[in-house]
Amino acid sequence: MDIDFQYIHTNNIDLHMAVAGPEEGELVVLLHGFPEFWYSWRRQIRVLAQAGYRVIAPDQRGYNKSDKPAGVGAYAINILKEDIIGLIDHFNRDEAAIVGHDWGGAVGWHLASINPERVKCFTAINMAHPGVFPEVMMAKPTQILKSAYMLFFQLPRLPEFIMSSRDYSNLEQMLKVTSKKGTFSDNELGAYNIAWSRHNALKSMLNWYRAIPHSIKSIDKKSKVEVPVKIIWGSSDQFLSQRLAEESLKYTHSQRVVWVNGATHWVHQEYPDFVNEQILQFLDEHK
């Protein structure tokens, strides 16, 4: 199953994306997180496409080959979810199944909350509903420590300097030490390095974090997400506690989290067969 690449214009920017699967297949949109790009889903795209789904994995704004608009405000979550609505419109669909990891999961939660009519079902992979973070941080101070990097990313210029130094070796090391050994090969890290090295990419990627004060005002912290939601969670995530996953259930009609024991934040890359099976099962349930 071949993967094609194309650009589309949406929400006043151009997004680069990987596309696979039959044109008539039901639309599935895979949303990556930090510090990745479409390549985060290299172990999912062909499997979902071979199952008959039309699979779209964009480089989200600021990443890799997609446009990198200036200014922190350009990365507020209301704008990010409009990118995805534009993508769904481009493929002439009323709705799509959304699968999101990390920041891609945050965009998915927000889209499912604010525009449920555009989301057939939503799979969140190691990303909590944004509304639970303040509550969990108050109840579980260890989450504050786990999330300290988010505060560091608010600083101007210094994060870019540190992460880009020594040819982005600090970013490469972060992926290595927070994942199971062997998850990211040298060739795969080389692909990431190329994406990080693109002009203004690192600054734009970090602006997602710097836009959190803009975004938090838009988060619906009261209403349940009415579309079907499945939460898949690597139990050994070094950044996000299990409590975040458990509390996120309050925003859904789901009864449980699908725990992947021994997996880290990068669960879909460490245990692709299991995660693919879970995603396909959920998609098939909601055709």
N, C-alpha and C positions, 0 to 999 in steps of 0.2 A: 504494500500500500504506500503510494508516493505521498510526500508532503510537499505542497506548493506554498509559495510565498507571494504575498501581495500587499499593497498599500491601499487603505481606504481613507477617505476624508470624513471625519466625524467631529462634531463639536468644535469646529474651527481649527482642528489639527489633523495631521496625517499620522495614522497608526500603521505600523508594520505588523504583520501577523503570519503565522503558520496556519495552513488550511488543509484539511484532509477529509476523506469520506465522501459518500455519494451526495450529490447536490440536493436530492430529494429527501435526504435523511433528516431526522429531527435535530435541531440545532443545539449543540453543547458548547459552551464558552468556558475555557480554562483560564483562570486569572492567577498569575504568579505573584509572588511577594518580593521582598527585599532580601538579598541584592541580586535578584535573578532576572530572567527574561523568558521568552516563550520556551526556551530550552529546558526550563524547569520541568516541563511536561513531556520530555523526550521518551519517557517510559510509559506514557499513557496515550499519546495521540493516535498511534497506529492501532492499538488495541481497541479503542473506542470507535475508530473509523471502520475497522474490520467488522465490528458488530453492527454497522449500518448507520451510525450517527454521522452527521456533518459536524466536524470538530474544528473549532476556531481557537487558536492560542495567540492572543496579541502580545506584543511588547507594549505594556501599558505606558502611558505618557511619561516622558522623562527617561525611559529605558531603551537601551540598545539602539535600534534604528528608527524608533518612533520620535516624533517631534518633542522638543524640550522647551516649552514656553518659559519665558522669564517670569520671575516673581513667585514668592511663596504662595500667594493666593490662588495661583493657577493649579495648585495641587490639593485644594480643599475637597473633601469627600463628596460634596454635592456635584462638583464638576467631574470628578472621577467616575461617578455612576452614570452621568450623562454621556460620557464616552462610550460606555457599554450599551446604553440604550441606542445610541447612534449606530453602533456596530450591528445590533439586532435588526434595526431598520434597514441597514445596508443589504442584509441578506433576506429582506422581504419577509420577515417573520414577525408575528405579534408577540411571541415569547420565546424564551430559551431556557434550557437547563443550565444553571451556573454552578461551576466548581471553583472554589477559591482557597488558596493557601496563603497564610500569613497576611500581608496587606491585601492580597487579592481576595482573601476571605472577608476582610473588613469592608471592601467595596461590595462584595456579594451580600453580606448582611444588610448593608445600607440600601442597596437596590431592592432586595426582597422586602424590606420594611416600608420603604417610601413608594415604590412602584411595583407592588406585588403582581399587577396585571401583566407585567413583562417577564415574570419569572415562573417557569413551570415547576421547578424544584431547585433546591439549593443544597449543595454539599460543602460544608465548612471543614477544612483540614487544618488543624492546629491554628485556629484563630477563633477567639471568643467573640460573642456579640459585644460591640464597642461599649454598650451601656453598662456592662458588668465590671469594667476595669476599676472605676473609683471604689465601688463597694468591696471588691476583693482585696484591693490594696489596703483598705482600712482594716479589714478583718484578718488579713494574712500579710504581715509586714515583709515576709520573705519575697513576696511578689514585687515589692518596691525595689528590692535589690536586683531581682531578675530583670526588671525594666529600667535599670539605671542608665543603660545605653541610650534609651530614648531621650533622657535629659541631656546627655553628652551631645547627641545629634542636634540639639537646639542651638549649639554654639555656632557662630559664624566662622567659616574657613578652616578652623582647626580640624574638624573631622575629615574634611576633604584632604588636608595635608597629611594626616596620619594614615588614612586608608590608601592613599595613592602612593605613598612612599615605598621605595624598594620594589617598584613595578607591581604594586597592589598585593604584595606578599602578605600584608596584615589581613586583608579581606580573604585571601586564599586560606590563610591559617584559621581564620574564624570558621569557615565552612568545614575545614578538616577536624578541628577539635570539638565542634559541637555536633558532629555526625558520627555514625558508626564507621569504623575503620574500613577504608576502601570504597566508601560511597561515591566519592568524587575522584575520578582518575586524573592523572596529569593532563591528558588530552581534554577532558571535560573542563578542568580548571582553566586551561588555555582558552577555551571558548568563552568562559566567563570573563577572563582578562580582556579579551578583545572588546566585549560589550561594555565593560567598565571604562575602557580607555577612550571611548568615543567622546567627542567634544561636548562638554557640559553635562555628560551623563551622570557622573557621581554627584555633582551639586543638585541636579534635578531629582535624582533618587532620594537624596537626603531631604529635599524640600517636602516630600510626603510627610516626614516626621515634623518638620518645622511648621507645617500647615495644621497640625493637630489642634492648636487653639482656635483656628477658624472652623475646623470640622466638628469639634465637640458640641458646638451650639446646634448643629443640625441633626444630631443623633436622637432618634426616638427611644427614650428610656422607659416608656410606659406601656406601649402596645406590644402584643405578641405578633410574631411573624406568622402570617396566615398561610403562606405557601409551605409545602412539605420541606422539612429540613432534616438533614442527616449530618451528625458531627463525628468526624474521624479524628483520633488524637493519639499521637505518639506519647506514651506515658512517661518517657524520660526527656521531655522537652526541657532544655536548659533556660529557655527564655520565658515560657508561659506555664503557670502551674495548672495542675489538674482541676483545681477549684474553679478556675475560669471556665473550663469546659462544663463542669457540673452546673455552675450558676447560669450558663447560657441556655440550658434546657428550659429555664423559666420563661424564656422568650419564644419557645416553640411548642408544638404539640407532640414532640418526640418524647419518648419515655427513657431513653438511655443514650449514652455515648458509646461509640464503637472504639474501645481501647486497643491499642497495638502495643503490647508489652515489649519493652526493650528498644522500641523505636524512639527517635528523637524528634526534634522540630521538622526534620527533613524526611518524614515518614513515607511520603509517596515515592521517594527516590530510594529509600532503604528497603522497603517491602512492597515493590510495585505490584507483584502478582496479587497479594491480598487486597491492597488498596483498589486496584483495578476491578477486582471481583466485587468489592463493596460498592464502588461507583456504578458499575453496570447493573448490579442487582437493583439499586435505587432508581436508576434511570428507567429500567424495564418496568418497574412497579408503577411509574408515573407517565407512561407513554399516553 
